[in-house]
Amino acid sequence: MTDYLLDTCAAIWISQGDPWREPAASELPENTEHGAQLFVSPITAWEVGMLVAKGRMALALDPDLWFQRFCDLPGVTAAAMPPTVLVASTTLPDQPPGDPADRILIATARASGYVLVTRDEKILDYGARGNVQVLAC
Protein backbone atom coordinates (compact mmCIF):
# COMPACT_ATOMS: atom_id res chain seq x y z
CA MET A 1 0.00 0.00 0.00
CA THR A 2 1.31 3.42 -0.93
CA ASP A 3 1.48 6.05 1.81
CA TYR A 4 1.51 9.77 1.16
CA LEU A 5 3.51 12.73 2.46
CA LEU A 6 1.65 16.03 2.35
CA ASP A 7 3.62 19.10 1.44
CA THR A 8 2.97 22.14 3.60
CA CYS A 9 0.39 23.72 1.30
CA ALA A 10 -1.52 20.44 1.06
CA ALA A 11 -1.62 20.21 4.86
CA ILE A 12 -2.86 23.80 5.10
CA TRP A 13 -5.58 23.13 2.50
CA ILE A 14 -6.76 20.05 4.40
CA SER A 15 -6.92 22.03 7.63
CA GLN A 16 -9.00 24.71 5.91
CA GLY A 17 -11.33 22.23 4.21
CA ASP A 18 -10.26 23.28 0.70
CA PRO A 19 -11.09 20.81 -2.08
CA TRP A 20 -8.45 18.64 -3.71
CA ARG A 21 -7.75 18.78 -7.42
CA GLU A 22 -7.47 15.65 -9.54
CA PRO A 23 -5.86 13.18 -9.47
CA ALA A 24 -5.52 13.48 -5.68
CA ALA A 25 -9.26 14.11 -5.28
CA SER A 26 -9.95 10.55 -6.44
CA GLU A 27 -6.83 8.70 -5.37
CA LEU A 28 -6.40 9.85 -1.77
CA PRO A 29 -9.88 9.03 -0.42
CA GLU A 30 -9.92 5.66 -2.15
CA ASN A 31 -6.47 4.64 -0.94
CA THR A 32 -6.89 5.95 2.62
CA GLU A 33 -10.10 3.91 2.88
CA HIS A 34 -7.96 0.88 2.07
CA GLY A 35 -5.28 1.58 4.68
CA ALA A 36 -2.94 4.13 3.12
CA GLN A 37 -1.71 6.72 5.60
CA LEU A 38 -1.12 10.44 5.27
CA PHE A 39 2.12 11.73 6.74
CA VAL A 40 3.10 15.30 7.49
CA SER A 41 6.69 16.38 8.06
CA PRO A 42 7.87 18.36 11.07
CA ILE A 43 9.26 20.84 8.53
CA THR A 44 5.61 21.74 7.89
CA ALA A 45 5.35 22.98 11.48
CA TRP A 46 8.38 25.19 10.82
CA GLU A 47 6.98 26.48 7.52
CA VAL A 48 3.59 27.27 9.07
CA GLY A 49 5.35 29.05 11.93
CA MET A 50 7.33 31.12 9.43
CA LEU A 51 4.20 31.99 7.45
CA VAL A 52 2.49 33.19 10.63
CA ALA A 53 5.57 35.09 11.84
CA LYS A 54 5.85 36.90 8.48
CA GLY A 55 2.13 37.78 8.49
CA ARG A 56 1.48 35.68 5.37
CA MET A 57 -0.95 33.38 7.19
CA ALA A 58 -3.34 33.86 10.09
CA LEU A 59 -4.19 31.04 12.47
CA ALA A 60 -6.59 30.91 15.39
CA LEU A 61 -4.04 28.64 17.12
CA ASP A 62 -0.35 28.82 17.89
CA PRO A 63 1.48 27.10 14.99
CA ASP A 64 2.82 24.40 17.33
CA LEU A 65 -0.70 23.57 18.54
CA TRP A 66 -1.98 23.72 14.94
CA PHE A 67 0.60 21.09 13.94
CA GLN A 68 -0.20 18.89 16.94
CA ARG A 69 -3.92 19.01 16.17
CA PHE A 70 -3.28 18.34 12.49
CA CYS A 71 -1.33 15.22 13.45
CA ASP A 72 -4.27 14.16 15.63
CA LEU A 73 -6.61 14.03 12.60
CA PRO A 74 -7.71 10.50 11.72
CA GLY A 75 -5.24 8.87 9.35
CA VAL A 76 -2.56 11.57 9.75
CA THR A 77 0.81 10.77 11.29
CA ALA A 78 3.90 12.90 11.83
CA ALA A 79 6.71 11.69 9.56
CA ALA A 80 10.14 10.99 10.97
CA MET A 81 12.83 13.55 10.22
CA PRO A 82 16.11 11.91 11.21
CA PRO A 83 19.49 13.51 10.50
CA THR A 84 20.04 11.10 7.59
CA VAL A 85 17.05 12.65 5.80
CA LEU A 86 18.30 16.16 6.47
CA VAL A 87 21.72 15.27 5.07
CA ALA A 88 20.13 13.47 2.09
CA SER A 89 18.25 16.70 1.28
CA THR A 90 21.62 18.30 0.51
CA THR A 91 22.66 15.68 -2.05
CA LEU A 92 19.50 15.02 -4.05
CA PRO A 93 20.11 13.87 -7.63
CA ASP A 94 19.52 15.85 -10.79
CA GLN A 95 18.51 19.49 -10.22
CA PRO A 96 16.18 19.57 -7.21
CA PRO A 97 14.19 22.63 -6.15
CA GLY A 98 16.30 25.15 -4.28
CA ASP A 99 13.94 25.69 -1.35
CA PRO A 100 15.40 23.88 1.68
CA ALA A 101 11.98 22.85 3.04
CA ASP A 102 11.02 21.38 -0.34
CA ARG A 103 14.29 19.48 -0.42
CA ILE A 104 13.60 18.06 3.05
CA LEU A 105 10.10 16.99 1.96
CA ILE A 106 11.56 15.33 -1.14
CA ALA A 107 14.27 13.56 0.86
CA THR A 108 11.66 12.37 3.37
CA ALA A 109 9.45 10.98 0.61
CA ARG A 110 12.39 9.25 -1.05
CA ALA A 111 13.71 7.73 2.18
CA SER A 112 10.32 6.36 3.29
CA GLY A 113 8.85 5.50 -0.11
CA TYR A 114 6.04 8.04 0.23
CA VAL A 115 4.24 9.71 -2.63
CA LEU A 116 4.64 13.46 -2.16
CA VAL A 117 1.29 15.27 -2.49
CA THR A 118 1.78 18.77 -3.86
CA ARG A 119 0.77 21.51 -6.29
CA ASP A 120 4.28 22.93 -6.37
CA GLU A 121 5.33 22.94 -10.03
CA LYS A 122 9.05 22.62 -9.23
CA ILE A 123 8.41 19.50 -7.13
CA LEU A 124 6.01 18.07 -9.74
CA ASP A 125 8.63 18.64 -12.45
CA TYR A 126 11.31 17.02 -10.30
CA GLY A 127 9.02 14.03 -9.82
CA ALA A 128 8.23 13.85 -13.53
CA ARG A 129 11.96 13.40 -14.12
CA GLY A 130 11.82 10.25 -11.96
CA ASN A 131 13.45 11.65 -8.83
CA VAL A 132 10.54 11.30 -6.38
CA GLN A 133 7.01 9.91 -6.57
CA VAL A 134 4.49 12.77 -6.69
CA LEU A 135 0.73 13.24 -6.81
CA ALA A 136 -0.74 16.52 -7.96
CA CYS A 137 -3.43 17.89 -5.70
C-alpha positions as CSV (number, residue, x, y, z in Angstrom):
1,M,0.0,0.0,0.0
2,T,1.3,3.4,-0.9
3,D,1.5,6.1,1.8
4,Y,1.5,9.8,1.2
5,L,3.5,12.7,2.5
6,L,1.7,16.0,2.3
7,D,3.6,19.1,1.4
8,T,3.0,22.1,3.6
9,C,0.4,23.7,1.3
10,A,-1.5,20.4,1.1
11,A,-1.6,20.2,4.9
12,I,-2.9,23.8,5.1
13,W,-5.6,23.1,2.5
14,I,-6.8,20.0,4.4
15,S,-6.9,22.0,7.6
16,Q,-9.0,24.7,5.9
17,G,-11.3,22.2,4.2
18,D,-10.3,23.3,0.7
19,P,-11.1,20.8,-2.1
20,W,-8.5,18.6,-3.7
21,R,-7.7,18.8,-7.4
22,E,-7.5,15.7,-9.5
23,P,-5.9,13.2,-9.5
24,A,-5.5,13.5,-5.7
25,A,-9.3,14.1,-5.3
26,S,-10.0,10.5,-6.4
27,E,-6.8,8.7,-5.4
28,L,-6.4,9.9,-1.8
29,P,-9.9,9.0,-0.4
30,E,-9.9,5.7,-2.2
31,N,-6.5,4.6,-0.9
32,T,-6.9,5.9,2.6
33,E,-10.1,3.9,2.9
34,H,-8.0,0.9,2.1
35,G,-5.3,1.6,4.7
36,A,-2.9,4.1,3.1
37,Q,-1.7,6.7,5.6
38,L,-1.1,10.4,5.3
39,F,2.1,11.7,6.7
40,V,3.1,15.3,7.5
41,S,6.7,16.4,8.1
42,P,7.9,18.4,11.1
43,I,9.3,20.8,8.5
44,T,5.6,21.7,7.9
45,A,5.4,23.0,11.5
46,W,8.4,25.2,10.8
47,E,7.0,26.5,7.5
48,V,3.6,27.3,9.1
49,G,5.4,29.0,11.9
50,M,7.3,31.1,9.4
51,L,4.2,32.0,7.5
52,V,2.5,33.2,10.6
53,A,5.6,35.1,11.8
54,K,5.8,36.9,8.5
55,G,2.1,37.8,8.5
56,R,1.5,35.7,5.4
57,M,-1.0,33.4,7.2
58,A,-3.3,33.9,10.1
59,L,-4.2,31.0,12.5
60,A,-6.6,30.9,15.4
61,L,-4.0,28.6,17.1
62,D,-0.4,28.8,17.9
63,P,1.5,27.1,15.0
64,D,2.8,24.4,17.3
65,L,-0.7,23.6,18.5
66,W,-2.0,23.7,14.9
67,F,0.6,21.1,13.9
68,Q,-0.2,18.9,16.9
69,R,-3.9,19.0,16.2
70,F,-3.3,18.3,12.5
71,C,-1.3,15.2,13.4
72,D,-4.3,14.2,15.6
73,L,-6.6,14.0,12.6
74,P,-7.7,10.5,11.7
75,G,-5.2,8.9,9.3
76,V,-2.6,11.6,9.8
77,T,0.8,10.8,11.3
78,A,3.9,12.9,11.8
79,A,6.7,11.7,9.6
80,A,10.1,11.0,11.0
81,M,12.8,13.6,10.2
82,P,16.1,11.9,11.2
83,P,19.5,13.5,10.5
84,T,20.0,11.1,7.6
85,V,17.0,12.7,5.8
86,L,18.3,16.2,6.5
87,V,21.7,15.3,5.1
88,A,20.1,13.5,2.1
89,S,18.3,16.7,1.3
90,T,21.6,18.3,0.5
91,T,22.7,15.7,-2.1
92,L,19.5,15.0,-4.0
93,P,20.1,13.9,-7.6
94,D,19.5,15.9,-10.8
95,Q,18.5,19.5,-10.2
96,P,16.2,19.6,-7.2
97,P,14.2,22.6,-6.1
98,G,16.3,25.2,-4.3
99,D,13.9,25.7,-1.3
100,P,15.4,23.9,1.7
101,A,12.0,22.9,3.0
102,D,11.0,21.4,-0.3
103,R,14.3,19.5,-0.4
104,I,13.6,18.1,3.1
105,L,10.1,17.0,2.0
106,I,11.6,15.3,-1.1
107,A,14.3,13.6,0.9
108,T,11.7,12.4,3.4
109,A,9.4,11.0,0.6
110,R,12.4,9.3,-1.1
111,A,13.7,7.7,2.2
112,S,10.3,6.4,3.3
113,G,8.8,5.5,-0.1
114,Y,6.0,8.0,0.2
115,V,4.2,9.7,-2.6
116,L,4.6,13.5,-2.2
117,V,1.3,15.3,-2.5
118,T,1.8,18.8,-3.9
119,R,0.8,21.5,-6.3
120,D,4.3,22.9,-6.4
121,E,5.3,22.9,-10.0
122,K,9.0,22.6,-9.2
123,I,8.4,19.5,-7.1
124,L,6.0,18.1,-9.7
125,D,8.6,18.6,-12.5
126,Y,11.3,17.0,-10.3
127,G,9.0,14.0,-9.8
128,A,8.2,13.8,-13.5
129,R,12.0,13.4,-14.1
130,G,11.8,10.2,-12.0
131,N,13.4,11.6,-8.8
132,V,10.5,11.3,-6.4
133,Q,7.0,9.9,-6.6
134,V,4.5,12.8,-6.7
135,L,0.7,13.2,-6.8
136,A,-0.7,16.5,-8.0
137,C,-3.4,17.9,-5.7
